[in-house]
Amino acid sequence: MDERSERVRPAWRSGLAQVGTLGKDVAGGVVRRRRVRRTTGIDPHRDVDFTAMYRDEASTVTADDGVALAVRSVTTGPEIDADGQSWGRTSTPELTVIFVHGFTLRMASWHFQRYGLAQRWADRRIKMVFFDQRGHGASDLVSRPSSTMAQLGDDLDAVIRAMAPTGPVILVGHSMGGMSIMSLARRHSNLFGHRGRIAGVGLVSTAVRGITETGLGEGLNNPIVDALRLSVRYVPRAVQAGRGFTRRAVEPVLIAASFGPDYYSPAAGRAVEKMIQNTHIGTMVNFLKALESHDESTALPVLAQVPTVVIAGDYDRLTPLPNSLRMYAELGADSRLVVAEGCGHMLPIEAPDLVDDGIDDLVSRSRLALGRPLTPARSRTRKRTTESVGQAGDD
């Protein structure tokens, strides 16, 4: 590669070469690459109903400040247990997995995980909980003062208390949802300690620090992040202009960054576009400001106390791959990294099998023995696994 080609290499691709080095020099793991054969011309999701999960059991969780959060839940496994007894609605599952969606999205962005994991866990009693973050989807709209990362962490704590009052819990967050989990770890660190109830964490397409910082932090040109940074700079004007500047500047950016360059599914694209476009302008403006300034670096040592998986796309232009690599390197010995080659920001929809694999593996590694003492991550033997995989499966 000549000097000019290297200089213009996109920021969101600049970390891919580091994966092998990380696996060899940092994690001591093995880099495995899985190529995929793509089907073109036929939409693989043309018949998918992305609203199907709204037929699951509905609940409302009231946050500590009175905001109503819309929740759906489903429990996998047979209706009759091994002793021939019926499972009641109040029965404690072996594990609860709570999914937290990203900025300008809603719980439906986890559609493929809802149904794919239900099939995988058909013989296990695992409760899956999905909710709309404040200001998103069917949850209450909120003011700017309460549109903060700290409040999202407290909201997640309220969901855990209401929807998983007992038993171990795994948290999976995409984009801003991963930041919500980090906020929870910073503000409620007792949940992650050796006597805590959090048994594992999945971080999908997310970042420790604000998105307008992380993209520029690479010192390379990233037009997606540049556009977001510009919109944040003019937030006061956006509020005054209503649906003008912010929607024109932000919606196309988010939609364009959703998928990798070769991804083909008009149905999935329309579903994501609809979620973004249906997000209230106030939510978009207020959380853009929160995303610009958030920094959850102090949460990483807390998260390092439990098994984790970091999943990232090497074409992600909102939370570029180098940020995921750094985050992974700071997590504990029980962390794993999965890189989706050719994928963008919307991994739960673009690479659902890959994300399901990561979550299913996390469940198998989860800290189910809640009383098991954990030694600090820095003193453990660093033996981790790094994967670099394609979008949909093996050759």
Contacts in CASP RR format, 6 or more apart in sequence:
PFRMAT RR
TARGET T0000
AUTHOR 0000-0000-0000
METHOD contacts of the structure
MODEL  1
MDERSERVRPAWRSGLAQVGTLGKDVAGGVVRRRRVRRTTGIDPHRDVDF
TAMYRDEASTVTADDGVALAVRSVTTGPEIDADGQSWGRTSTPELTVIFV
HGFTLRMASWHFQRYGLAQRWADRRIKMVFFDQRGHGASDLVSRPSSTMA
QLGDDLDAVIRAMAPTGPVILVGHSMGGMSIMSLARRHSNLFGHRGRIAG
VGLVSTAVRGITETGLGEGLNNPIVDALRLSVRYVPRAVQAGRGFTRRAV
EPVLIAASFGPDYYSPAAGRAVEKMIQNTHIGTMVNFLKALESHDESTAL
PVLAQVPTVVIAGDYDRLTPLPNSLRMYAELGADSRLVVAEGCGHMLPIE
APDLVDDGIDDLVSRSRLALGRPLTPARSRTRKRTTESVGQAGDD
8 221 0 8 1.000
9 220 0 8 1.000
10 220 0 8 1.000
10 221 0 8 1.000
10 222 0 8 1.000
10 317 0 8 1.000
11 215 0 8 1.000
11 218 0 8 1.000
11 219 0 8 1.000
11 220 0 8 1.000
11 221 0 8 1.000
11 222 0 8 1.000
11 225 0 8 1.000
11 317 0 8 1.000
11 320 0 8 1.000
11 322 0 8 1.000
12 222 0 8 1.000
12 224 0 8 1.000
12 314 0 8 1.000
12 315 0 8 1.000
12 316 0 8 1.000
12 317 0 8 1.000
12 320 0 8 1.000
12 321 0 8 1.000
12 344 0 8 1.000
13 314 0 8 1.000
13 315 0 8 1.000
13 321 0 8 1.000
14 218 0 8 1.000
14 220 0 8 1.000
14 320 0 8 1.000
14 321 0 8 1.000
14 322 0 8 1.000
15 314 0 8 1.000
15 320 0 8 1.000
15 321 0 8 1.000
15 322 0 8 1.000
15 325 0 8 1.000
16 314 0 8 1.000
16 321 0 8 1.000
16 339 0 8 1.000
16 341 0 8 1.000
16 388 0 8 1.000
18 322 0 8 1.000
18 325 0 8 1.000
19 31 0 8 1.000
19 325 0 8 1.000
19 337 0 8 1.000
19 339 0 8 1.000
19 386 0 8 1.000
19 388 0 8 1.000
20 31 0 8 1.000
20 386 0 8 1.000
20 388 0 8 1.000
22 325 0 8 1.000
22 328 0 8 1.000
22 329 0 8 1.000
22 337 0 8 1.000
22 386 0 8 1.000
23 29 0 8 1.000
23 30 0 8 1.000
23 31 0 8 1.000
23 384 0 8 1.000
23 386 0 8 1.000
24 31 0 8 1.000
26 329 0 8 1.000
26 382 0 8 1.000
27 328 0 8 1.000
27 329 0 8 1.000
27 337 0 8 1.000
27 382 0 8 1.000
27 383 0 8 1.000
27 384 0 8 1.000
27 385 0 8 1.000
27 386 0 8 1.000
28 382 0 8 1.000
28 383 0 8 1.000
28 384 0 8 1.000
29 383 0 8 1.000
29 384 0 8 1.000
29 385 0 8 1.000
29 386 0 8 1.000
30 385 0 8 1.000
30 386 0 8 1.000
31 386 0 8 1.000
31 387 0 8 1.000
31 388 0 8 1.000
32 387 0 8 1.000
32 388 0 8 1.000
32 389 0 8 1.000
33 341 0 8 1.000
33 388 0 8 1.000
33 389 0 8 1.000
33 390 0 8 1.000
34 389 0 8 1.000
34 390 0 8 1.000
34 393 0 8 1.000
34 394 0 8 1.000
34 395 0 8 1.000
35 390 0 8 1.000
35 395 0 8 1.000
36 390 0 8 1.000
36 391 0 8 1.000
36 392 0 8 1.000
36 393 0 8 1.000
36 394 0 8 1.000
36 395 0 8 1.000
37 395 0 8 1.000
38 262 0 8 1.000
38 264 0 8 1.000
38 391 0 8 1.000
38 392 0 8 1.000
39 264 0 8 1.000
40 264 0 8 1.000
41 264 0 8 1.000
43 264 0 8 1.000
43 265 0 8 1.000
43 266 0 8 1.000
43 267 0 8 1.000
44 265 0 8 1.000
45 265 0 8 1.000
45 267 0 8 1.000
45 268 0 8 1.000
46 265 0 8 1.000
46 266 0 8 1.000
46 267 0 8 1.000
47 267 0 8 1.000
48 111 0 8 1.000
48 267 0 8 1.000
48 268 0 8 1.000
48 271 0 8 1.000
50 108 0 8 1.000
50 111 0 8 1.000
50 267 0 8 1.000
50 268 0 8 1.000
50 271 0 8 1.000
51 108 0 8 1.000
52 111 0 8 1.000
52 114 0 8 1.000
52 115 0 8 1.000
53 72 0 8 1.000
53 74 0 8 1.000
53 107 0 8 1.000
53 108 0 8 1.000
53 110 0 8 1.000
53 111 0 8 1.000
53 114 0 8 1.000
53 130 0 8 1.000
54 72 0 8 1.000
54 108 0 8 1.000
56 72 0 8 1.000
56 73 0 8 1.000
56 74 0 8 1.000
56 114 0 8 1.000
56 130 0 8 1.000
57 72 0 8 1.000
57 73 0 8 1.000
57 74 0 8 1.000
58 70 0 8 1.000
58 71 0 8 1.000
58 72 0 8 1.000
59 71 0 8 1.000
59 72 0 8 1.000
59 73 0 8 1.000
59 162 0 8 1.000
59 163 0 8 1.000
60 68 0 8 1.000
60 69 0 8 1.000
60 70 0 8 1.000
60 71 0 8 1.000
61 68 0 8 1.000
61 69 0 8 1.000
61 71 0 8 1.000
61 131 0 8 1.000
61 158 0 8 1.000
61 159 0 8 1.000
61 162 0 8 1.000
61 163 0 8 1.000
62 68 0 8 1.000
62 69 0 8 1.000
62 158 0 8 1.000
62 162 0 8 1.000
63 69 0 8 1.000
63 134 0 8 1.000
63 151 0 8 1.000
63 154 0 8 1.000
63 155 0 8 1.000
63 158 0 8 1.000
64 154 0 8 1.000
64 158 0 8 1.000
65 146 0 8 1.000
65 151 0 8 1.000
67 134 0 8 1.000
67 139 0 8 1.000
67 140 0 8 1.000
67 142 0 8 1.000
67 146 0 8 1.000
67 155 0 8 1.000
68 139 0 8 1.000
68 140 0 8 1.000
69 131 0 8 1.000
69 132 0 8 1.000
69 133 0 8 1.000
69 134 0 8 1.000
69 139 0 8 1.000
69 140 0 8 1.000
69 155 0 8 1.000
69 158 0 8 1.000
69 159 0 8 1.000
70 107 0 8 1.000
70 131 0 8 1.000
70 132 0 8 1.000
70 137 0 8 1.000
70 138 0 8 1.000
70 139 0 8 1.000
71 129 0 8 1.000
71 130 0 8 1.000
71 131 0 8 1.000
71 132 0 8 1.000
71 159 0 8 1.000
71 162 0 8 1.000
71 163 0 8 1.000
72 107 0 8 1.000
72 129 0 8 1.000
72 130 0 8 1.000
72 131 0 8 1.000
73 127 0 8 1.000
73 128 0 8 1.000
73 129 0 8 1.000
73 130 0 8 1.000
73 163 0 8 1.000
74 114 0 8 1.000
74 118 0 8 1.000
74 127 0 8 1.000
74 128 0 8 1.000
75 87 0 8 1.000
75 93 0 8 1.000
75 125 0 8 1.000
75 126 0 8 1.000
75 127 0 8 1.000
75 128 0 8 1.000
76 117 0 8 1.000
76 118 0 8 1.000
76 121 0 8 1.000
76 122 0 8 1.000
76 124 0 8 1.000
76 125 0 8 1.000
76 126 0 8 1.000
76 127 0 8 1.000
76 128 0 8 1.000
77 121 0 8 1.000
77 122 0 8 1.000
77 123 0 8 1.000
77 124 0 8 1.000
77 125 0 8 1.000
77 126 0 8 1.000
78 87 0 8 1.000
78 123 0 8 1.000
79 86 0 8 1.000
79 87 0 8 1.000
80 86 0 8 1.000
80 87 0 8 1.000
81 87 0 8 1.000
81 125 0 8 1.000
87 125 0 8 1.000
91 125 0 8 1.000
92 166 0 8 1.000
92 167 0 8 1.000
93 125 0 8 1.000
93 126 0 8 1.000
93 127 0 8 1.000
93 167 0 8 1.000
94 124 0 8 1.000
94 125 0 8 1.000
94 126 0 8 1.000
94 168 0 8 1.000
94 368 0 8 1.000
95 124 0 8 1.000
95 126 0 8 1.000
95 127 0 8 1.000
95 167 0 8 1.000
95 168 0 8 1.000
95 169 0 8 1.000
95 170 0 8 1.000
95 199 0 8 1.000
95 363 0 8 1.000
95 366 0 8 1.000
95 368 0 8 1.000
96 126 0 8 1.000
96 127 0 8 1.000
96 128 0 8 1.000
96 129 0 8 1.000
96 163 0 8 1.000
96 164 0 8 1.000
96 167 0 8 1.000
96 168 0 8 1.000
96 169 0 8 1.000
96 170 0 8 1.000
97 117 0 8 1.000
97 126 0 8 1.000
97 127 0 8 1.000
97 128 0 8 1.000
97 129 0 8 1.000
97 169 0 8 1.000
97 170 0 8 1.000
97 171 0 8 1.000
97 172 0 8 1.000
97 359 0 8 1.000
97 363 0 8 1.000
98 129 0 8 1.000
98 130 0 8 1.000
98 131 0 8 1.000
98 156 0 8 1.000
98 159 0 8 1.000
98 160 0 8 1.000
98 163 0 8 1.000
98 164 0 8 1.000
98 169 0 8 1.000
98 170 0 8 1.000
98 171 0 8 1.000
98 172 0 8 1.000
99 107 0 8 1.000
99 110 0 8 1.000
99 113 0 8 1.000
99 128 0 8 1.000
99 129 0 8 1.000
99 130 0 8 1.000
99 131 0 8 1.000
99 172 0 8 1.000
99 173 0 8 1.000
99 174 0 8 1.000
100 131 0 8 1.000
100 133 0 8 1.000
100 156 0 8 1.000
100 171 0 8 1.000
100 172 0 8 1.000
100 173 0 8 1.000
100 174 0 8 1.000
100 177 0 8 1.000
100 178 0 8 1.000
100 180 0 8 1.000
100 181 0 8 1.000
101 107 0 8 1.000
101 109 0 8 1.000
101 110 0 8 1.000
101 130 0 8 1.000
101 132 0 8 1.000
101 133 0 8 1.000
101 136 0 8 1.000
101 173 0 8 1.000
101 174 0 8 1.000
101 175 0 8 1.000
101 176 0 8 1.000
101 177 0 8 1.000
102 109 0 8 1.000
102 133 0 8 1.000
102 136 0 8 1.000
102 173 0 8 1.000
102 174 0 8 1.000
102 175 0 8 1.000
102 176 0 8 1.000
102 177 0 8 1.000
102 178 0 8 1.000
103 175 0 8 1.000
103 176 0 8 1.000
103 254 0 8 1.000
103 287 0 8 1.000
103 288 0 8 1.000
103 291 0 8 1.000
104 136 0 8 1.000
104 250 0 8 1.000
104 254 0 8 1.000
104 275 0 8 1.000
104 276 0 8 1.000
104 279 0 8 1.000
104 283 0 8 1.000
104 284 0 8 1.000
104 287 0 8 1.000
105 136 0 8 1.000
105 174 0 8 1.000
105 175 0 8 1.000
105 272 0 8 1.000
105 275 0 8 1.000
105 276 0 8 1.000
105 279 0 8 1.000
106 132 0 8 1.000
106 136 0 8 1.000
106 137 0 8 1.000
106 138 0 8 1.000
106 275 0 8 1.000
107 130 0 8 1.000
107 131 0 8 1.000
107 132 0 8 1.000
107 137 0 8 1.000
108 271 0 8 1.000
108 275 0 8 1.000
109 174 0 8 1.000
109 272 0 8 1.000
109 275 0 8 1.000
109 346 0 8 1.000
109 348 0 8 1.000
109 349 0 8 1.000
110 130 0 8 1.000
110 174 0 8 1.000
110 348 0 8 1.000
111 271 0 8 1.000
111 348 0 8 1.000
111 349 0 8 1.000
112 348 0 8 1.000
112 349 0 8 1.000
112 352 0 8 1.000
112 355 0 8 1.000
112 356 0 8 1.000
113 128 0 8 1.000
113 172 0 8 1.000
113 348 0 8 1.000
113 352 0 8 1.000
113 355 0 8 1.000
113 356 0 8 1.000
113 359 0 8 1.000
114 128 0 8 1.000
114 130 0 8 1.000
116 352 0 8 1.000
116 356 0 8 1.000
117 126 0 8 1.000
117 128 0 8 1.000
117 356 0 8 1.000
117 359 0 8 1.000
117 360 0 8 1.000
118 128 0 8 1.000
120 356 0 8 1.000
120 360 0 8 1.000
121 360 0 8 1.000
121 363 0 8 1.000
126 363 0 8 1.000
127 163 0 8 1.000
127 164 0 8 1.000
129 159 0 8 1.000
129 163 0 8 1.000
129 164 0 8 1.000
131 139 0 8 1.000
131 159 0 8 1.000
131 163 0 8 1.000
132 138 0 8 1.000
132 139 0 8 1.000
133 139 0 8 1.000
133 152 0 8 1.000
133 155 0 8 1.000
133 176 0 8 1.000
133 177 0 8 1.000
133 180 0 8 1.000
134 140 0 8 1.000
134 142 0 8 1.000
134 146 0 8 1.000
134 147 0 8 1.000
134 151 0 8 1.000
134 152 0 8 1.000
134 155 0 8 1.000
135 141 0 8 1.000
135 142 0 8 1.000
135 147 0 8 1.000
135 279 0 8 1.000
135 280 0 8 1.000
135 283 0 8 1.000
136 279 0 8 1.000
136 283 0 8 1.000
137 278 0 8 1.000
137 279 0 8 1.000
141 280 0 8 1.000
141 282 0 8 1.000
141 283 0 8 1.000
142 283 0 8 1.000
142 286 0 8 1.000
143 286 0 8 1.000
144 282 0 8 1.000
144 285 0 8 1.000
144 286 0 8 1.000
144 289 0 8 1.000
147 283 0 8 1.000
147 286 0 8 1.000
147 287 0 8 1.000
147 289 0 8 1.000
147 290 0 8 1.000
148 290 0 8 1.000
149 179 0 8 1.000
149 180 0 8 1.000
149 182 0 8 1.000
149 183 0 8 1.000
149 290 0 8 1.000
149 294 0 8 1.000
149 296 0 8 1.000
150 183 0 8 1.000
150 187 0 8 1.000
152 176 0 8 1.000
152 177 0 8 1.000
152 179 0 8 1.000
152 180 0 8 1.000
152 183 0 8 1.000
153 180 0 8 1.000
153 181 0 8 1.000
153 183 0 8 1.000
153 184 0 8 1.000
153 187 0 8 1.000
153 188 0 8 1.000
154 183 0 8 1.000
154 184 0 8 1.000
154 187 0 8 1.000
155 180 0 8 1.000
156 171 0 8 1.000
156 180 0 8 1.000
156 181 0 8 1.000
156 183 0 8 1.000
156 184 0 8 1.000
157 184 0 8 1.000
157 187 0 8 1.000
157 188 0 8 1.000
157 191 0 8 1.000
160 169 0 8 1.000
160 191 0 8 1.000
160 197 0 8 1.000
164 197 0 8 1.000
167 197 0 8 1.000
167 370 0 8 1.000
168 197 0 8 1.000
168 198 0 8 1.000
168 199 0 8 1.000
168 366 0 8 1.000
168 367 0 8 1.000
168 368 0 8 1.000
168 370 0 8 1.000
169 197 0 8 1.000
169 198 0 8 1.000
169 199 0 8 1.000
170 198 0 8 1.000
170 199 0 8 1.000
170 200 0 8 1.000
170 201 0 8 1.000
170 202 0 8 1.000
170 359 0 8 1.000
170 362 0 8 1.000
170 363 0 8 1.000
170 366 0 8 1.000
171 181 0 8 1.000
171 184 0 8 1.000
171 198 0 8 1.000
171 200 0 8 1.000
171 201 0 8 1.000
171 202 0 8 1.000
172 201 0 8 1.000
172 202 0 8 1.000
172 204 0 8 1.000
172 359 0 8 1.000
172 362 0 8 1.000
173 180 0 8 1.000
173 181 0 8 1.000
173 202 0 8 1.000
173 203 0 8 1.000
173 204 0 8 1.000
173 206 0 8 1.000
174 204 0 8 1.000
174 205 0 8 1.000
174 206 0 8 1.000
174 347 0 8 1.000
174 348 0 8 1.000
175 204 0 8 1.000
175 205 0 8 1.000
175 206 0 8 1.000
175 318 0 8 1.000
175 319 0 8 1.000
175 345 0 8 1.000
176 206 0 8 1.000
176 287 0 8 1.000
176 291 0 8 1.000
177 206 0 8 1.000
178 202 0 8 1.000
178 203 0 8 1.000
178 204 0 8 1.000
178 206 0 8 1.000
179 206 0 8 1.000
179 207 0 8 1.000
179 291 0 8 1.000
179 294 0 8 1.000
179 296 0 8 1.000
181 201 0 8 1.000
181 202 0 8 1.000
181 203 0 8 1.000
181 303 0 8 1.000
182 206 0 8 1.000
182 208 0 8 1.000
182 296 0 8 1.000
182 299 0 8 1.000
182 300 0 8 1.000
182 303 0 8 1.000
183 294 0 8 1.000
183 296 0 8 1.000
183 299 0 8 1.000
184 191 0 8 1.000
185 191 0 8 1.000
185 192 0 8 1.000
185 201 0 8 1.000
185 296 0 8 1.000
185 299 0 8 1.000
185 302 0 8 1.000
185 303 0 8 1.000
186 296 0 8 1.000
186 298 0 8 1.000
186 299 0 8 1.000
186 302 0 8 1.000
189 302 0 8 1.000
190 196 0 8 1.000
191 197 0 8 1.000
191 198 0 8 1.000
192 198 0 8 1.000
192 302 0 8 1.000
192 303 0 8 1.000
192 305 0 8 1.000
192 306 0 8 1.000
193 302 0 8 1.000
193 305 0 8 1.000
193 306 0 8 1.000
193 374 0 8 1.000
194 305 0 8 1.000
194 371 0 8 1.000
194 372 0 8 1.000
194 373 0 8 1.000
194 374 0 8 1.000
195 370 0 8 1.000
195 371 0 8 1.000
196 370 0 8 1.000
197 370 0 8 1.000
198 306 0 8 1.000
199 306 0 8 1.000
199 307 0 8 1.000
199 366 0 8 1.000
199 367 0 8 1.000
199 368 0 8 1.000
199 370 0 8 1.000
200 306 0 8 1.000
200 307 0 8 1.000
200 308 0 8 1.000
200 362 0 8 1.000
200 365 0 8 1.000
200 366 0 8 1.000
200 367 0 8 1.000
201 303 0 8 1.000
201 306 0 8 1.000
201 307 0 8 1.000
201 308 0 8 1.000
201 309 0 8 1.000
201 362 0 8 1.000
202 308 0 8 1.000
202 309 0 8 1.000
202 310 0 8 1.000
202 311 0 8 1.000
202 358 0 8 1.000
202 359 0 8 1.000
202 362 0 8 1.000
203 308 0 8 1.000
203 309 0 8 1.000
203 310 0 8 1.000
203 311 0 8 1.000
203 324 0 8 1.000
203 327 0 8 1.000
204 311 0 8 1.000
204 312 0 8 1.000
204 347 0 8 1.000
204 348 0 8 1.000
204 355 0 8 1.000
205 311 0 8 1.000
205 312 0 8 1.000
205 313 0 8 1.000
205 316 0 8 1.000
205 318 0 8 1.000
205 319 0 8 1.000
205 324 0 8 1.000
205 344 0 8 1.000
205 345 0 8 1.000
205 346 0 8 1.000
205 347 0 8 1.000
206 319 0 8 1.000
206 324 0 8 1.000
206 327 0 8 1.000
207 214 0 8 1.000
207 319 0 8 1.000
207 323 0 8 1.000
207 324 0 8 1.000
207 327 0 8 1.000
208 214 0 8 1.000
208 295 0 8 1.000
208 296 0 8 1.000
208 297 0 8 1.000
208 299 0 8 1.000
208 300 0 8 1.000
208 323 0 8 1.000
208 326 0 8 1.000
208 327 0 8 1.000
209 294 0 8 1.000
209 295 0 8 1.000
209 296 0 8 1.000
209 297 0 8 1.000
209 323 0 8 1.000
210 291 0 8 1.000
210 292 0 8 1.000
210 293 0 8 1.000
210 294 0 8 1.000
210 295 0 8 1.000
211 225 0 8 1.000
211 228 0 8 1.000
211 291 0 8 1.000
211 292 0 8 1.000
211 318 0 8 1.000
211 319 0 8 1.000
212 225 0 8 1.000
212 228 0 8 1.000
212 229 0 8 1.000
212 232 0 8 1.000
212 291 0 8 1.000
212 292 0 8 1.000
213 292 0 8 1.000
214 225 0 8 1.000
214 319 0 8 1.000
214 320 0 8 1.000
214 323 0 8 1.000
215 222 0 8 1.000
215 225 0 8 1.000
215 320 0 8 1.000
215 323 0 8 1.000
216 222 0 8 1.000
216 225 0 8 1.000
216 226 0 8 1.000
216 229 0 8 1.000
218 320 0 8 1.000
218 322 0 8 1.000
222 317 0 8 1.000
222 320 0 8 1.000
223 317 0 8 1.000
224 253 0 8 1.000
224 256 0 8 1.000
224 257 0 8 1.000
224 317 0 8 1.000
224 318 0 8 1.000
225 317 0 8 1.000
225 318 0 8 1.000
227 249 0 8 1.000
227 250 0 8 1.000
227 253 0 8 1.000
228 250 0 8 1.000
228 253 0 8 1.000
228 288 0 8 1.000
228 291 0 8 1.000
228 318 0 8 1.000
229 292 0 8 1.000
230 249 0 8 1.000
231 238 0 8 1.000
231 245 0 8 1.000
231 246 0 8 1.000
231 249 0 8 1.000
231 250 0 8 1.000
231 288 0 8 1.000
232 288 0 8 1.000
232 289 0 8 1.000
232 291 0 8 1.000
232 292 0 8 1.000
234 245 0 8 1.000
235 246 0 8 1.000
235 285 0 8 1.000
235 288 0 8 1.000
235 289 0 8 1.000
237 245 0 8 1.000
238 244 0 8 1.000
238 245 0 8 1.000
238 246 0 8 1.000
238 281 0 8 1.000
238 285 0 8 1.000
239 282 0 8 1.000
239 285 0 8 1.000
242 281 0 8 1.000
243 281 0 8 1.000
246 281 0 8 1.000
246 284 0 8 1.000
246 285 0 8 1.000
246 288 0 8 1.000
247 281 0 8 1.000
247 284 0 8 1.000
250 284 0 8 1.000
250 288 0 8 1.000
251 276 0 8 1.000
251 277 0 8 1.000
254 276 0 8 1.000
254 318 0 8 1.000
255 269 0 8 1.000
255 272 0 8 1.000
255 273 0 8 1.000
255 276 0 8 1.000
257 316 0 8 1.000
257 317 0 8 1.000
257 318 0 8 1.000
257 344 0 8 1.000
257 345 0 8 1.000
258 269 0 8 1.000
258 272 0 8 1.000
258 344 0 8 1.000
258 345 0 8 1.000
258 346 0 8 1.000
258 349 0 8 1.000
258 350 0 8 1.000
259 268 0 8 1.000
259 269 0 8 1.000
259 343 0 8 1.000
259 344 0 8 1.000
259 345 0 8 1.000
259 346 0 8 1.000
259 350 0 8 1.000
260 315 0 8 1.000
260 342 0 8 1.000
260 343 0 8 1.000
260 344 0 8 1.000
260 350 0 8 1.000
261 315 0 8 1.000
261 342 0 8 1.000
262 342 0 8 1.000
263 343 0 8 1.000
263 344 0 8 1.000
263 350 0 8 1.000
263 391 0 8 1.000
268 349 0 8 1.000
268 350 0 8 1.000
269 349 0 8 1.000
271 349 0 8 1.000
272 346 0 8 1.000
272 349 0 8 1.000
300 327 0 8 1.000
300 330 0 8 1.000
300 331 0 8 1.000
301 330 0 8 1.000
301 377 0 8 1.000
303 331 0 8 1.000
304 330 0 8 1.000
304 331 0 8 1.000
304 332 0 8 1.000
304 335 0 8 1.000
304 377 0 8 1.000
305 374 0 8 1.000
305 377 0 8 1.000
306 334 0 8 1.000
306 366 0 8 1.000
306 367 0 8 1.000
306 374 0 8 1.000
307 334 0 8 1.000
307 335 0 8 1.000
307 362 0 8 1.000
307 365 0 8 1.000
307 366 0 8 1.000
307 367 0 8 1.000
308 331 0 8 1.000
308 332 0 8 1.000
308 334 0 8 1.000
308 335 0 8 1.000
308 336 0 8 1.000
308 362 0 8 1.000
309 335 0 8 1.000
309 336 0 8 1.000
309 337 0 8 1.000
309 338 0 8 1.000
309 358 0 8 1.000
309 359 0 8 1.000
309 361 0 8 1.000
309 362 0 8 1.000
310 324 0 8 1.000
310 327 0 8 1.000
310 328 0 8 1.000
310 331 0 8 1.000
310 335 0 8 1.000
310 336 0 8 1.000
310 337 0 8 1.000
310 338 0 8 1.000
311 337 0 8 1.000
311 338 0 8 1.000
311 340 0 8 1.000
311 347 0 8 1.000
311 354 0 8 1.000
311 355 0 8 1.000
311 358 0 8 1.000
312 319 0 8 1.000
312 321 0 8 1.000
312 324 0 8 1.000
312 325 0 8 1.000
312 337 0 8 1.000
312 338 0 8 1.000
312 339 0 8 1.000
312 340 0 8 1.000
312 347 0 8 1.000
313 321 0 8 1.000
313 324 0 8 1.000
313 339 0 8 1.000
313 340 0 8 1.000
313 341 0 8 1.000
313 342 0 8 1.000
313 343 0 8 1.000
313 344 0 8 1.000
313 345 0 8 1.000
313 347 0 8 1.000
314 321 0 8 1.000
314 339 0 8 1.000
314 340 0 8 1.000
314 341 0 8 1.000
314 342 0 8 1.000
314 343 0 8 1.000
315 342 0 8 1.000
315 343 0 8 1.000
315 344 0 8 1.000
316 343 0 8 1.000
316 344 0 8 1.000
316 345 0 8 1.000
317 344 0 8 1.000
317 345 0 8 1.000
318 345 0 8 1.000
319 345 0 8 1.000
321 339 0 8 1.000
324 337 0 8 1.000
324 339 0 8 1.000
325 337 0 8 1.000
328 335 0 8 1.000
328 337 0 8 1.000
328 386 0 8 1.000
331 377 0 8 1.000
332 377 0 8 1.000
332 380 0 8 1.000
332 382 0 8 1.000
332 384 0 8 1.000
333 377 0 8 1.000
333 380 0 8 1.000
333 381 0 8 1.000
333 382 0 8 1.000
333 383 0 8 1.000
333 384 0 8 1.000
334 365 0 8 1.000
334 384 0 8 1.000
335 384 0 8 1.000
336 358 0 8 1.000
336 361 0 8 1.000
336 384 0 8 1.000
336 385 0 8 1.000
336 386 0 8 1.000
336 387 0 8 1.000
337 384 0 8 1.000
337 385 0 8 1.000
337 386 0 8 1.000
337 387 0 8 1.000
338 354 0 8 1.000
338 357 0 8 1.000
338 358 0 8 1.000
338 387 0 8 1.000
338 388 0 8 1.000
338 389 0 8 1.000
339 386 0 8 1.000
339 387 0 8 1.000
339 388 0 8 1.000
339 389 0 8 1.000
340 347 0 8 1.000
340 350 0 8 1.000
340 351 0 8 1.000
340 354 0 8 1.000
340 389 0 8 1.000
340 390 0 8 1.000
340 391 0 8 1.000
341 388 0 8 1.000
341 389 0 8 1.000
341 390 0 8 1.000
341 391 0 8 1.000
342 390 0 8 1.000
342 391 0 8 1.000
343 350 0 8 1.000
343 351 0 8 1.000
343 390 0 8 1.000
343 391 0 8 1.000
344 350 0 8 1.000
347 354 0 8 1.000
347 355 0 8 1.000
348 355 0 8 1.000
350 391 0 8 1.000
351 390 0 8 1.000
351 391 0 8 1.000
351 392 0 8 1.000
353 392 0 8 1.000
353 393 0 8 1.000
354 389 0 8 1.000
354 390 0 8 1.000
354 391 0 8 1.000
354 392 0 8 1.000
354 393 0 8 1.000
367 374 0 8 1.000
END
